[in-house]
Amino acid sequence: MNITPNPFTDILIVDLIEADNFPVDLIILDTNEKEVYRNRIFTTKKIIDVSNVKEGTYRITMLDDGKLLYEGIFSKV
């Protein structure tokens, strides 16, 4: 599984080569743990528009049926 680029500007590219089944939930949380973005992904590769997310540091998590698949810290510039 790979999410690029980091830091990001207006898009994130999600590559889900390790996901066992779909859909997978992608959640972006700000430093106050407020959810600023959520998307359900149904394909192995997805380009996500995050242009409405403000600059800052975010935690991105991916869940497969409630099971944590991925968690990382990303910056929007």
CYANA upper distance limits for C-alpha pairs under 8 A (distance plus 0.5 A):
  1 MET  CA     14 VAL  CA      8.11
  1 MET  CA     15 ASP  CA      6.09
  1 MET  CA     16 LEU  CA      5.30
  1 MET  CA     17 ILE  CA      6.17
  1 MET  CA     18 GLU  CA      6.13
  1 MET  CA     19 ALA  CA      8.07
  1 MET  CA     70 TYR  CA      8.10
  2 ASN  CA     14 VAL  CA      6.43
  2 ASN  CA     15 ASP  CA      5.60
  2 ASN  CA     16 LEU  CA      7.23
  3 ILE  CA     12 LEU  CA      7.16
  3 ILE  CA     13 ILE  CA      6.10
  3 ILE  CA     14 VAL  CA      5.13
  3 ILE  CA     15 ASP  CA      6.86
  4 THR  CA      8 PHE  CA      7.90
  4 THR  CA     12 LEU  CA      6.24
  4 THR  CA     13 ILE  CA      5.73
  4 THR  CA     14 VAL  CA      7.24
  5 PRO  CA     12 LEU  CA      6.86
  5 PRO  CA     13 ILE  CA      7.57
  6 ASN  CA     74 PHE  CA      6.28
  6 ASN  CA     75 SER  CA      6.84
  6 ASN  CA     76 LYS  CA      8.34
  7 PRO  CA     74 PHE  CA      6.54
  7 PRO  CA     75 SER  CA      5.21
  7 PRO  CA     76 LYS  CA      6.11
  7 PRO  CA     77 VAL  CA      6.98
  8 PHE  CA     12 LEU  CA      7.16
  8 PHE  CA     74 PHE  CA      8.02
  8 PHE  CA     75 SER  CA      6.78
  8 PHE  CA     76 LYS  CA      5.45
  8 PHE  CA     77 VAL  CA      6.72
  9 THR  CA     50 VAL  CA      8.17
  9 THR  CA     51 SER  CA      7.44
  9 THR  CA     76 LYS  CA      6.05
  9 THR  CA     77 VAL  CA      5.96
 10 ASP  CA     49 ASP  CA      6.47
 10 ASP  CA     50 VAL  CA      5.60
 10 ASP  CA     51 SER  CA      4.64
 10 ASP  CA     52 ASN  CA      8.31
 11 ILE  CA     47 ILE  CA      7.13
 11 ILE  CA     48 ILE  CA      5.92
 11 ILE  CA     49 ASP  CA      5.21
 11 ILE  CA     50 VAL  CA      5.85
 11 ILE  CA     51 SER  CA      7.22
 12 LEU  CA     47 ILE  CA      6.34
 12 LEU  CA     48 ILE  CA      5.66
 12 LEU  CA     49 ASP  CA      7.26
 12 LEU  CA     50 VAL  CA      7.50
 13 ILE  CA     45 LYS  CA      7.85
 13 ILE  CA     46 LYS  CA      6.39
 13 ILE  CA     47 ILE  CA      5.10
 13 ILE  CA     48 ILE  CA      6.81
 14 VAL  CA     44 THR  CA      8.36
 14 VAL  CA     45 LYS  CA      6.11
 14 VAL  CA     46 LYS  CA      5.71
 14 VAL  CA     47 ILE  CA      6.85
 14 VAL  CA     48 ILE  CA      8.16
 15 ASP  CA     44 THR  CA      6.31
 15 ASP  CA     45 LYS  CA      5.09
 15 ASP  CA     46 LYS  CA      7.22
 16 LEU  CA     43 THR  CA      8.20
 16 LEU  CA     44 THR  CA      5.15
 16 LEU  CA     45 LYS  CA      6.59
 17 ILE  CA     44 THR  CA      6.48
 19 ALA  CA     24 VAL  CA      8.35
 19 ALA  CA     44 THR  CA      8.27
 19 ALA  CA     64 ASP  CA      8.12
 19 ALA  CA     69 LEU  CA      8.40
 21 ASN  CA     64 ASP  CA      7.93
 22 PHE  CA     41 ILE  CA      7.65
 22 PHE  CA     42 PHE  CA      5.94
 22 PHE  CA     43 THR  CA      7.87
 22 PHE  CA     64 ASP  CA      7.78
 23 PRO  CA     40 ARG  CA      6.57
 23 PRO  CA     41 ILE  CA      5.83
 23 PRO  CA     42 PHE  CA      5.23
 23 PRO  CA     43 THR  CA      8.28
 23 PRO  CA     64 ASP  CA      7.53
 23 PRO  CA     65 ASP  CA      8.43
 24 VAL  CA     40 ARG  CA      6.14
 24 VAL  CA     41 ILE  CA      5.62
 24 VAL  CA     42 PHE  CA      7.21
 24 VAL  CA     62 MET  CA      7.13
 24 VAL  CA     63 LEU  CA      6.18
 24 VAL  CA     64 ASP  CA      5.38
 24 VAL  CA     65 ASP  CA      7.67
 25 ASP  CA     38 ARG  CA      7.53
 25 ASP  CA     39 ASN  CA      6.33
 25 ASP  CA     40 ARG  CA      5.02
 25 ASP  CA     41 ILE  CA      6.65
 25 ASP  CA     62 MET  CA      5.96
 25 ASP  CA     63 LEU  CA      5.59
 25 ASP  CA     64 ASP  CA      7.06
 26 LEU  CA     37 TYR  CA      8.48
 26 LEU  CA     38 ARG  CA      6.14
 26 LEU  CA     39 ASN  CA      5.79
 26 LEU  CA     40 ARG  CA      6.76
 26 LEU  CA     41 ILE  CA      7.72
 26 LEU  CA     60 ILE  CA      7.59
 26 LEU  CA     61 THR  CA      6.35
 26 LEU  CA     62 MET  CA      5.06
 26 LEU  CA     63 LEU  CA      7.16
 27 ILE  CA     35 GLU  CA      7.52
 27 ILE  CA     36 VAL  CA      8.35
 27 ILE  CA     37 TYR  CA      6.25
 27 ILE  CA     38 ARG  CA      5.03
 27 ILE  CA     39 ASN  CA      7.20
 27 ILE  CA     60 ILE  CA      6.23
 27 ILE  CA     61 THR  CA      5.80
 27 ILE  CA     62 MET  CA      6.84
 28 ILE  CA     35 GLU  CA      6.40
 28 ILE  CA     36 VAL  CA      6.25
 28 ILE  CA     37 TYR  CA      5.53
 28 ILE  CA     38 ARG  CA      6.93
 28 ILE  CA     58 TYR  CA      6.91
 28 ILE  CA     59 ARG  CA      6.29
 28 ILE  CA     60 ILE  CA      5.10
 28 ILE  CA     61 THR  CA      7.08
 29 LEU  CA     33 GLU  CA      5.66
 29 LEU  CA     34 LYS  CA      5.77
 29 LEU  CA     35 GLU  CA      4.97
 29 LEU  CA     36 VAL  CA      6.19
 29 LEU  CA     37 TYR  CA      7.70
 29 LEU  CA     58 TYR  CA      6.05
 29 LEU  CA     59 ARG  CA      5.70
 29 LEU  CA     60 ILE  CA      6.94
 30 ASP  CA     34 LYS  CA      5.93
 30 ASP  CA     35 GLU  CA      7.10
 30 ASP  CA     36 VAL  CA      7.21
 30 ASP  CA     56 GLY  CA      8.29
 30 ASP  CA     57 THR  CA      7.03
 30 ASP  CA     58 TYR  CA      5.22
 30 ASP  CA     59 ARG  CA      6.96
 31 THR  CA     57 THR  CA      7.02
 31 THR  CA     58 TYR  CA      6.65
 31 THR  CA     59 ARG  CA      7.99
 36 VAL  CA     53 VAL  CA      7.55
 37 TYR  CA     53 VAL  CA      8.37
 41 ILE  CA     46 LYS  CA      7.86
 53 VAL  CA     76 LYS  CA      8.30
 54 LYS  CA     76 LYS  CA      7.57
 55 GLU  CA     75 SER  CA      7.80
 55 GLU  CA     76 LYS  CA      5.17
 55 GLU  CA     77 VAL  CA      5.69
 56 GLY  CA     75 SER  CA      6.11
 56 GLY  CA     76 LYS  CA      5.72
 56 GLY  CA     77 VAL  CA      7.37
 57 THR  CA     73 ILE  CA      7.52
 57 THR  CA     74 PHE  CA      6.30
 57 THR  CA     75 SER  CA      4.94
 57 THR  CA     76 LYS  CA      6.89
 58 TYR  CA     73 ILE  CA      6.19
 58 TYR  CA     74 PHE  CA      5.72
 58 TYR  CA     75 SER  CA      6.55
 58 TYR  CA     76 LYS  CA      8.20
 59 ARG  CA     71 GLU  CA      7.45
 59 ARG  CA     72 GLY  CA      6.18
 59 ARG  CA     73 ILE  CA      5.10
 59 ARG  CA     74 PHE  CA      6.72
 60 ILE  CA     70 TYR  CA      8.35
 60 ILE  CA     71 GLU  CA      6.10
 60 ILE  CA     72 GLY  CA      5.88
 60 ILE  CA     73 ILE  CA      6.77
 60 ILE  CA     74 PHE  CA      7.53
 61 THR  CA     68 LEU  CA      7.80
 61 THR  CA     69 LEU  CA      8.05
 61 THR  CA     70 TYR  CA      5.98
 61 THR  CA     71 GLU  CA      4.87
 61 THR  CA     72 GLY  CA      7.16
 62 MET  CA     68 LEU  CA      6.63
 62 MET  CA     69 LEU  CA      5.96
 62 MET  CA     70 TYR  CA      5.58
 62 MET  CA     71 GLU  CA      7.04
 63 LEU  CA     67 LYS  CA      5.74
 63 LEU  CA     68 LEU  CA      5.19
 63 LEU  CA     69 LEU  CA      5.96
 63 LEU  CA     70 TYR  CA      7.72
 64 ASP  CA     68 LEU  CA      7.02
 64 ASP  CA     69 LEU  CA      6.96
